[in-house]
Amino acid sequence: MQTPLAHECFIQGGDQLMLAGRKITTMAAAIALGVGLAVAGPTASAQAATCSYTYNNTTGYAFAGHYSGWTAVPSKTVVTSSGAEAQCLLKEIGYSITVDGVFGPNSQAVMKEFQRKVNGSPWRAGLAVDGMPGPESWEWLRWYAWDF
């Protein structure tokens, strides 16, 4: 079984540089979308989102088409691209979860279950079991969804 790779692998090599450029474009779009959602405020209604998975066999990470970063913590009350991304990755791993972009109590419960799983043997990830994807959890989510 493989283990998560360092973030730097996305910008190594000629082919990966092109991939990094596409990810920056995707990230810019996600940021623009996120800004629009933040302006909409908490009244923005959550609707079912679709997941468009891509798997990078060079880096060993999966992406679901909503957020390509590594640090954002989804909102518990507002639709965010990072919330939809995390929900899609959890769904790909096999958890029963609604993908709506709001990381509410149900999403948090599923994330806690995932954090406990990767903290156990054989991975011993050392993640805080707080129910929220953050800078330490994203790498594990992306790797596990790719490996699953």
N, C-alpha and C positions, 0 to 999 in steps of 0.2 A: 504494500500500500504506500502511496506517495504522501508526502507531507506538504503543507502550504509552502509556497515559494515567496521570496522577498518581492516587494512591490517594484523594485528597480527592474525586474525582468521585462516590464512592459516597454521599456525604451532601449533595450539592447538589440543590436543587430539591425541590418537594413530593413528586413520585412517588419520587424517590430516597431521601427520608427514610424512607418506608415500607419500601423495599427494605433500607435500612440496619437497620431494626428487625428484619426477618426474619433478616438475617444475624447480628445479635447473638444472637437466639434460637438459630439454628443453631450459632453458635460456642459458646454456653453448653452445648448438648447435646454438641458435640464435645469440649469440655473435660471434661464429666462422663464421657463415654465414655473419654477418654484417661486420666483418673484411675483409672477402673476397670481399664483395661488395665495401668496402671503397678503397681497393687496386685497384679494377677495375676502379674507378674514375667515373666522370660524363658521360663518354661515354657508360657506361652500359645501355642497352636499357631496358625500362620498358615493361614487358609482363604481360598479364592477370594472376592473381594468383587465386588459389582456396581457399575457406574458409572451414575449418573443425571445426565446432562449438562443444564445450563441455560446459555443464552447471553444475555448482556446486551448488546443492540445499542447502548444509550446509552453504556455505558462501554467496550465492546469487550473484555470478559473472559469466559472460560468457567469454569464451576464444575462439579464432578463429584459433589457431594452428600456428601462426607466431611469436608471442612475448608474453611472460607471465609476463613481468615486469610491473612496475608502474610509471616509471620516464622518459623514453626515449622520446625525442621530434623528430618526424620523419623529414627527410630531404625534402626540397622543390624541390631538383634537382636530387637526387640520390635514387635508389631503396633501401629501408630498410625494415627489418622485422617489425619494429614498425609502419611504414607507412602502410604496408599491413594489419597488425592487426587492426589498427584504422579504415581503410577503410572497412574491413570486419564487424566490430562491427557497424559502421554507416549503412552499408547495411542491417544488421540483424534488426536494429531498424526500417528500412523502407525507408531510403533515397536512392535515385537513384545516385549511385556512381560507378565509375570504380575502381576495385581493381587491382592496378599495383605496389603498394609499393612506388610510388613517391607522396608526399603530396603537389601537385601543387595547382594552383588557384581554380580549381573546388572542390578539396577535402577541401581546406580551407573555401570556401563558405559554404559547407555543414556543416563543423565543427562549423562555426560561428552560423549557424541556430540551431544546437544542443545546443551550449552553451547558446544561448538566451532562448531556450525552458526550460532548467533545471534551468536557473536563474529566470524564472517566477514562478508564483504560480502553484502548492503548494510547490515546492521544495526549491526555493530561494537558489540555490547552491552558488552564489557569485563568479562564474568563470569569469576570464577575457575573453572577447569576442574578441579573437585574431586569431581565426581560426586554432590554433595549439593544438593538444593534448599534454599535459604535466603532470607533477606530480599532479596537482589538477584535471585535466579532466579525467584521466584514470579510476579512481574509478567510476565516474559517467557513463562513456561509458560502462564499464563492467557490472555495476549494471543494467543500463537501458536496455542493450541488453539481459540480463538474465530475467528481469521483463517483457519485451515487449512481 
